[in-house]
């Protein structure tokens, strides 16, 4: 039999027997009540899937066997989200929703007007965001895990980035551009990017820079990120 409709994360999928980590083992055995002989659907977030037979149902070290695995028929997504650091729990909220879509990476940017989360260790925030991305991978049943990177200074990120840029601008075009190469969707903080940063994006010369409009109303940054992603899917 199969466990309930749930995917489990396994960073390395290969033929043979091995143990799931404690988190996935607990979810399978304690939450889903899986037993020896049951089948778990595994994903490694790198385009591979497998049906694994439980050899030993242990909530701390569930042992499974893979006889064969599949590879996704699509390439890794080319679209990424680059968003300014926001206050409170806004970044986690954005990751929770955005990572359910097929995007490659979410970059956290320190911009001229960005606000760091109140009384928060950004390393802990990044770790929580990574966990939310992992949950989204399993929930959405997509083949690719959305990576979390940063926080990084805007100027440093832009100087190293290779690909196209899409900037949300009220005077931009209505339709999203087609994605033919790595593309980063830029979302500023509350109040937007500074004039200096906007000019740097417009003068970017290692790829195309396209402004798109999200409508005539002023949106919160966390809202703008989801609305903007919706233009691509």
C-alpha positions in Angstrom: 0.0 0.0 0.0 1.0 3.6 -0.3 1.1 6.2 2.5 -1.2 9.2 2.3 -0.6 11.6 -0.6 2.6 13.1 0.6 6.1 13.4 -0.7 9.2 12.9 1.4 12.6 14.6 0.9 15.7 12.6 0.3 18.7 14.7 -0.9 20.4 11.8 -2.7 18.3 9.3 -4.6 19.9 6.2 -5.9 19.2 2.5 -6.2 19.8 0.6 -3.0 19.0 0.8 0.7 19.5 3.8 3.0 18.1 5.7 5.9 15.9 8.8 5.8 16.9 11.6 8.1 15.1 12.0 11.5 12.6 14.6 10.3 11.4 12.6 7.3 11.5 9.4 9.3 9.3 10.9 12.0 6.8 12.3 9.5 6.5 9.0 7.7 6.2 6.7 10.7 4.6 8.9 13.4 2.5 11.3 11.3 1.6 9.1 8.3 1.7 5.9 10.3 3.7 4.1 7.6 4.8 0.6 8.2 7.3 -1.9 6.8 6.3 -2.8 3.3 4.6 0.5 2.6 5.7 2.8 -0.2 7.0 6.3 0.2 7.2 8.8 -2.7 10.6 10.5 -2.5 12.0 13.6 -4.1 15.5 15.0 -4.0 14.7 18.5 -5.2 17.1 18.1 -8.1 14.7 16.6 -10.6 14.6 13.0 -9.4 11.7 10.9 -8.0 11.5 7.4 -6.6 9.0 5.1 -4.9 10.8 3.6 -1.9 9.7 0.5 0.0 10.0 0.8 3.8 12.4 -1.9 5.0 12.4 -0.8 8.7 9.7 1.6 10.0 11.7 3.5 12.6 10.6 7.1 13.6 14.2 8.2 14.0 15.9 6.2 11.2 13.4 4.9 8.7 15.2 2.5 6.3 14.0 2.3 2.7 14.8 0.5 -0.5 14.8 2.1 -4.0 14.7 -0.3 -6.9 14.6 2.4 -9.6 14.1 6.2 -9.9 12.8 8.7 -12.4 14.2 12.0 -13.8 12.0 15.0 -14.5 11.5 15.8 -18.1 12.0 19.5 -17.6 15.1 21.6 -16.9 15.7 23.6 -13.8 13.6 26.8 -13.8 15.3 29.9 -15.2 13.2 32.4 -13.2 14.4 33.6 -9.8 13.1 36.1 -7.3 15.4 38.8 -5.8 13.6 40.6 -3.0 14.8 43.3 -0.5 15.0 42.4 3.2 11.6 43.2 4.8 10.6 43.6 8.4 8.9 41.2 10.8 8.0 37.9 9.2 7.3 39.2 5.7 10.2 37.4 4.0 9.1 34.1 5.4 5.6 34.7 4.1 6.9 35.5 0.6 9.0 32.3 0.6 6.0 30.2 1.8 4.0 31.3 -1.2 6.7 31.8 -3.8 8.5 28.5 -3.3 5.3 26.7 -4.3 5.9 28.0 -7.8 8.6 26.8 -10.2 11.3 29.3 -9.4 15.0 28.6 -9.1 16.3 30.8 -6.3 15.0 33.4 -3.9 17.7 36.0 -3.1 17.4 38.2 0.0 18.9 41.7 -0.9 20.1 44.4 1.4 19.1 47.6 -0.4 19.3 51.3 0.4 15.8 51.3 1.9 15.4 47.7 3.1 14.5 47.0 6.7 16.1 44.1 8.6 13.6 41.9 10.6 13.2 43.3 14.1 15.3 41.6 16.8 16.1 38.7 14.4 19.2 36.8 13.6 19.2 36.7 9.8 21.0 33.3 9.8 18.0 32.0 11.7 15.6 33.7 9.3 17.4 32.1 6.3 17.2 28.7 7.9 13.5 29.1 8.5 13.1 30.2 4.9 15.0 27.1 3.7 12.7 24.9 5.8 9.6 26.6 4.2 11.0 26.1 0.8 11.5 22.4 1.6 7.9 22.1 2.8 6.8 23.8 -0.4 8.8 21.3 -2.5 6.9 18.4 -1.0 3.5 20.1 -0.9 3.5 21.4 -4.5 5.0 18.1 -5.9 7.4 20.0 -8.1 10.7 18.5 -9.2 13.1 21.3 -8.2 13.8 22.7 -4.7 13.8 26.5 -4.6 17.2 27.6 -3.2 17.5 30.4 -0.7 20.5 32.7 -0.9 21.6 35.8 1.0 21.3 38.2 2.6 23.6 40.0 0.2 24.3 43.7 -0.5 22.3 44.8 -3.6 25.4 46.2 -5.3 27.5 43.1 -4.7 24.7 40.9 -6.0 24.1 43.0 -9.1 27.8 43.1 -9.9 28.0 39.3 -9.9 24.7 38.5 -11.6 24.6 37.1 -15.1 21.2 37.0 -16.8 18.2 39.2 -17.5 16.4 41.5 -15.0 12.8 42.3 -14.6 12.0 45.4 -12.5 8.5 46.1 -11.2 7.7 49.7 -12.2 4.3 51.4 -12.4 5.2 52.8 -15.9 6.5 49.4 -17.1 4.9 47.2 -19.8 1.8 45.1 -18.9 3.0 41.7 -20.1 5.9 39.8 -18.6 8.8 39.1 -21.0 9.5 35.6 -22.2 12.1 33.8 -20.3 14.9 32.5 -22.5 17.8 32.6 -20.1 18.3 33.1 -16.3 16.0 35.9 -15.2 15.7 37.6 -11.9 12.5 39.3 -10.9 13.4 42.3 -8.7 11.1 43.4 -5.8 12.1 46.4 -3.7 11.3 47.1 0.0 8.4 49.1 1.2 9.0 52.4 -0.6 10.8 50.7 -3.4 14.3 50.7 -4.6 16.3 54.0 -4.3 16.8 56.1 -7.5 20.4 55.0 -7.5 19.5 51.4 -7.5 16.9 51.8 -10.2 19.4 53.5 -12.4 21.9 50.7 -11.9 19.2 48.2 -13.0 18.3 50.2 -16.0 22.0 50.5 -17.0 22.7 46.7 -16.4 24.7 45.5 -19.4 25.1 41.7 -18.8 21.5 41.0 -19.9 18.2 42.6 -20.8 16.5 44.8 -18.2 12.7 45.0 -18.6 10.3 47.1 -16.4 6.8 45.6 -15.9 3.7 47.1 -14.3 1.7 45.5 -11.6 -1.3 47.8 -12.0 -2.2 51.3 -10.8 -2.5 50.6 -7.1 0.4 50.7 -4.6 1.2 47.2 -3.3 2.9 46.0 -0.2 6.3 44.4 -1.0 5.1 40.9 0.0 2.0 41.3 -2.2 4.0 42.7 -5.1 6.2 39.6 -5.1 3.3 37.2 -5.5 1.4 39.4 -8.1 4.6 39.7 -10.1 5.3 36.0 -10.1 1.7 35.4 -11.3 2.5 37.2 -14.5 5.0 34.5 -15.4 2.8 31.4 -14.7 
